[in-house]
Amino acid sequence: MENEENKVDPKKEILSWIFYIAFVIVATWLILHFVGQRTVVDGSSMNNTLIDGDNLIVEKLSYRFGDPQRFDIIVFRPYEDSNEYYIKRIIGLPGETVRIDEDGNIYINGELLEEDYGKETIQNPGRASEEITLGEDEYFVLGDNRNNSTDSRTEKVGNVSRSSIVGKAWVRIWPLSSIGFLTHQ
């Protein structure tokens, strides 16, 4: 004789699986929407830091609780209502003035910026040949491959508003030989 306690109610079992699958789907959506997302580097504008085809996890939480910092590598939408994403390094912060001289030197508020992220000396300062004053929610970004990057020096990208920043590039997950956390500061 079968024990009544060992019988499984098929309706309860199916309902349990439906709730479990729904929970996994909702949790995945929440994580991808509010915490992080995977992105793939397309192009050479961030060489040698990031290369074409690198797979990254973009972390979205820190900018909900704090402000982006100088030298952070960010992912942003270059235009409103765009499905395209760019990845660049923050150089200028809100309220600062940015200028790049004819020798490729970057000045923030009239002082030379000490940094060594650029792959090479900037040949074309673009719109930054004249002082650019950033608004209270605007950032000036450059690619690390300074002479092969569409960034804030161009009218196409211009100053990046805080609302267009998706998140901070956090960790490289592919290729396996380069897996690891990204250096920002």
MIZA-979279 format. One line per 10 residues: their letters; for each residue y, x, z of C-alpha. Coordinates in nm, 2 decimals. Layout:
# MIZA-979279
a> Y:X:Z; ...
//
This chain:
# MIZA-979279
meneenkvdp> 0.00:0.00:0.00; 0.35:0.12:-0.09; 0.60:0.16:0.18; 0.90:-0.07:0.13; 1.14:0.20:0.25; 1.04:0.44:-0.03; 1.13:0.20:-0.31; 1.44:0.28:-0.51; 1.65:0.00:-0.63; 1.72:0.07:-1.00
kkeilswify> 2.05:-0.12:-0.99; 2.18:0.09:-0.70; 2.06:0.41:-0.86; 2.24:0.33:-1.19; 2.55:0.23:-1.01; 2.54:0.55:-0.81; 2.52:0.76:-1.13; 2.81:0.56:-1.28; 3.03:0.63:-0.98; 2.93:1.00:-0.98
iafvivatwl> 3.01:1.04:-1.35; 3.34:0.86:-1.31; 3.43:1.08:-1.01; 3.36:1.40:-1.22; 3.57:1.27:-1.51; 3.87:1.18:-1.29; 3.85:1.51:-1.09; 3.84:1.71:-1.41; 4.14:1.52:-1.55; 4.34:1.58:-1.23
ilhfvgqrtv> 4.26:1.95:-1.23; 4.35:2.00:-1.60; 4.66:1.79:-1.57; 4.80:1.92:-1.24; 4.63:2.25:-1.15; 4.54:2.45:-1.46; 4.44:2.46:-1.82; 4.27:2.69:-2.06; 4.48:2.84:-2.35; 4.41:3.09:-2.62
vdgssmnntl> 4.66:3.36:-2.73; 4.75:3.32:-3.09; 4.93:3.61:-3.25; 5.05:3.96:-3.14; 5.38:3.88:-2.97; 5.25:3.98:-2.63; 5.06:4.30:-2.73; 4.96:4.52:-2.54; 4.95:4.29:-2.24; 4.77:4.01:-2.42
idgdnlivek> 4.60:4.02:-2.76; 4.52:3.76:-3.02; 4.22:3.56:-2.91; 4.25:3.62:-2.54; 4.14:3.31:-2.34; 4.35:3.25:-2.04; 4.37:3.01:-1.75; 4.73:2.88:-1.70; 4.81:2.79:-1.34; 5.04:2.49:-1.30
lsyrfgdpqr> 5.08:2.46:-0.92; 5.31:2.75:-0.82; 5.60:2.61:-1.02; 5.57:2.28:-0.85; 5.65:2.45:-0.52; 5.86:2.74:-0.63; 6.07:2.88:-0.91; 5.95:3.10:-1.19; 6.03:3.47:-1.13; 6.15:3.76:-1.35
fdiivfrpye> 5.86:3.91:-1.54; 5.63:3.61:-1.49; 5.42:3.55:-1.81; 5.47:3.18:-1.88; 5.33:2.92:-2.12; 5.59:2.68:-2.25; 5.66:2.42:-2.52; 5.93:2.57:-2.75; 6.06:2.23:-2.86; 6.07:1.89:-2.70
dsneyyikri> 5.77:1.67:-2.80; 5.58:1.97:-2.93; 5.21:2.02:-2.92; 5.27:2.39:-2.98; 5.27:2.64:-2.69; 5.43:2.98:-2.67; 5.35:3.26:-2.42; 5.62:3.50:-2.32; 5.76:3.70:-2.03; 6.06:3.58:-1.83
iglpgetvri> 6.35:3.83:-1.85; 6.66:3.62:-1.75; 6.68:3.37:-1.47; 6.91:3.06:-1.43; 7.28:3.14:-1.40; 7.24:3.50:-1.53; 7.40:3.66:-1.84; 7.17:3.84:-2.07; 7.27:4.09:-2.34; 7.08:4.34:-2.56
dedgniying> 7.27:4.63:-2.69; 7.23:4.81:-3.03; 7.00:5.07:-2.86; 6.76:4.79:-2.75; 6.86:4.81:-2.38; 6.85:4.48:-2.19; 7.14:4.40:-1.95; 7.13:4.13:-1.68; 7.48:4.05:-1.54; 7.61:4.37:-1.69
elleedygke> 7.34:4.59:-1.53; 7.06:4.77:-1.71; 6.73:4.60:-1.66; 6.46:4.84:-1.54; 6.14:4.73:-1.70; 5.86:4.88:-1.90; 5.68:4.58:-2.04; 5.81:4.61:-2.39; 5.57:4.78:-2.64; 5.87:4.94:-2.82
tiqnpgrase> 6.25:4.96:-2.83; 6.41:4.64:-2.95; 6.54:4.68:-3.30; 6.70:4.33:-3.34; 6.88:4.18:-3.04; 6.93:3.86:-3.23; 7.15:3.61:-3.06; 7.14:3.83:-2.75; 7.37:4.09:-2.92; 7.64:3.88:-2.76
eitlgedeyf> 7.62:3.78:-2.39; 7.41:3.47:-2.33; 7.48:3.28:-2.01; 7.18:3.08:-1.89; 7.22:2.73:-1.75; 7.10:2.62:-1.40; 6.76:2.54:-1.53; 6.73:2.79:-1.82; 6.53:3.11:-1.87; 6.55:3.39:-2.12
vlgdnrnnst> 6.20:3.50:-2.24; 6.08:3.79:-2.46; 5.74:3.89:-2.60; 5.61:4.22:-2.49; 5.57:4.32:-2.86; 5.95:4.31:-2.89; 5.98:4.36:-3.26; 5.71:4.11:-3.35; 5.80:3.81:-3.13; 5.97:3.48:-3.18
dsrtekvgnv> 6.14:3.44:-2.84; 6.48:3.36:-2.68; 6.66:3.60:-2.92; 6.60:3.35:-3.20; 6.77:3.01:-3.24; 6.42:2.87:-3.30; 6.33:2.92:-2.93; 6.66:2.99:-2.76; 6.69:2.95:-2.38; 6.38:2.79:-2.23
srssivgkaw> 6.44:2.50:-2.00; 6.24:2.46:-1.68; 6.10:2.13:-1.79; 5.94:2.29:-2.09; 5.74:2.54:-1.88; 5.38:2.44:-1.86; 5.27:2.71:-1.61; 5.21:3.07:-1.53; 4.94:3.27:-1.72; 4.70:3.35:-1.43
vriwplssig> 4.37:3.50:-1.54; 4.21:3.63:-1.86; 3.86:3.48:-1.90; 3.77:3.62:-2.24; 3.68:3.87:-2.37; 3.45:3.96:-2.09; 3.55:4.33:-2.12; 3.91:4.23:-2.02; 3.84:3.96:-1.77; 4.08:3.97:-1.47
flthq> 4.41:3.86:-1.31; 4.73:3.92:-1.51; 5.00:4.14:-1.36; 5.34:3.97:-1.35; 5.57:4.18:-1.12
//
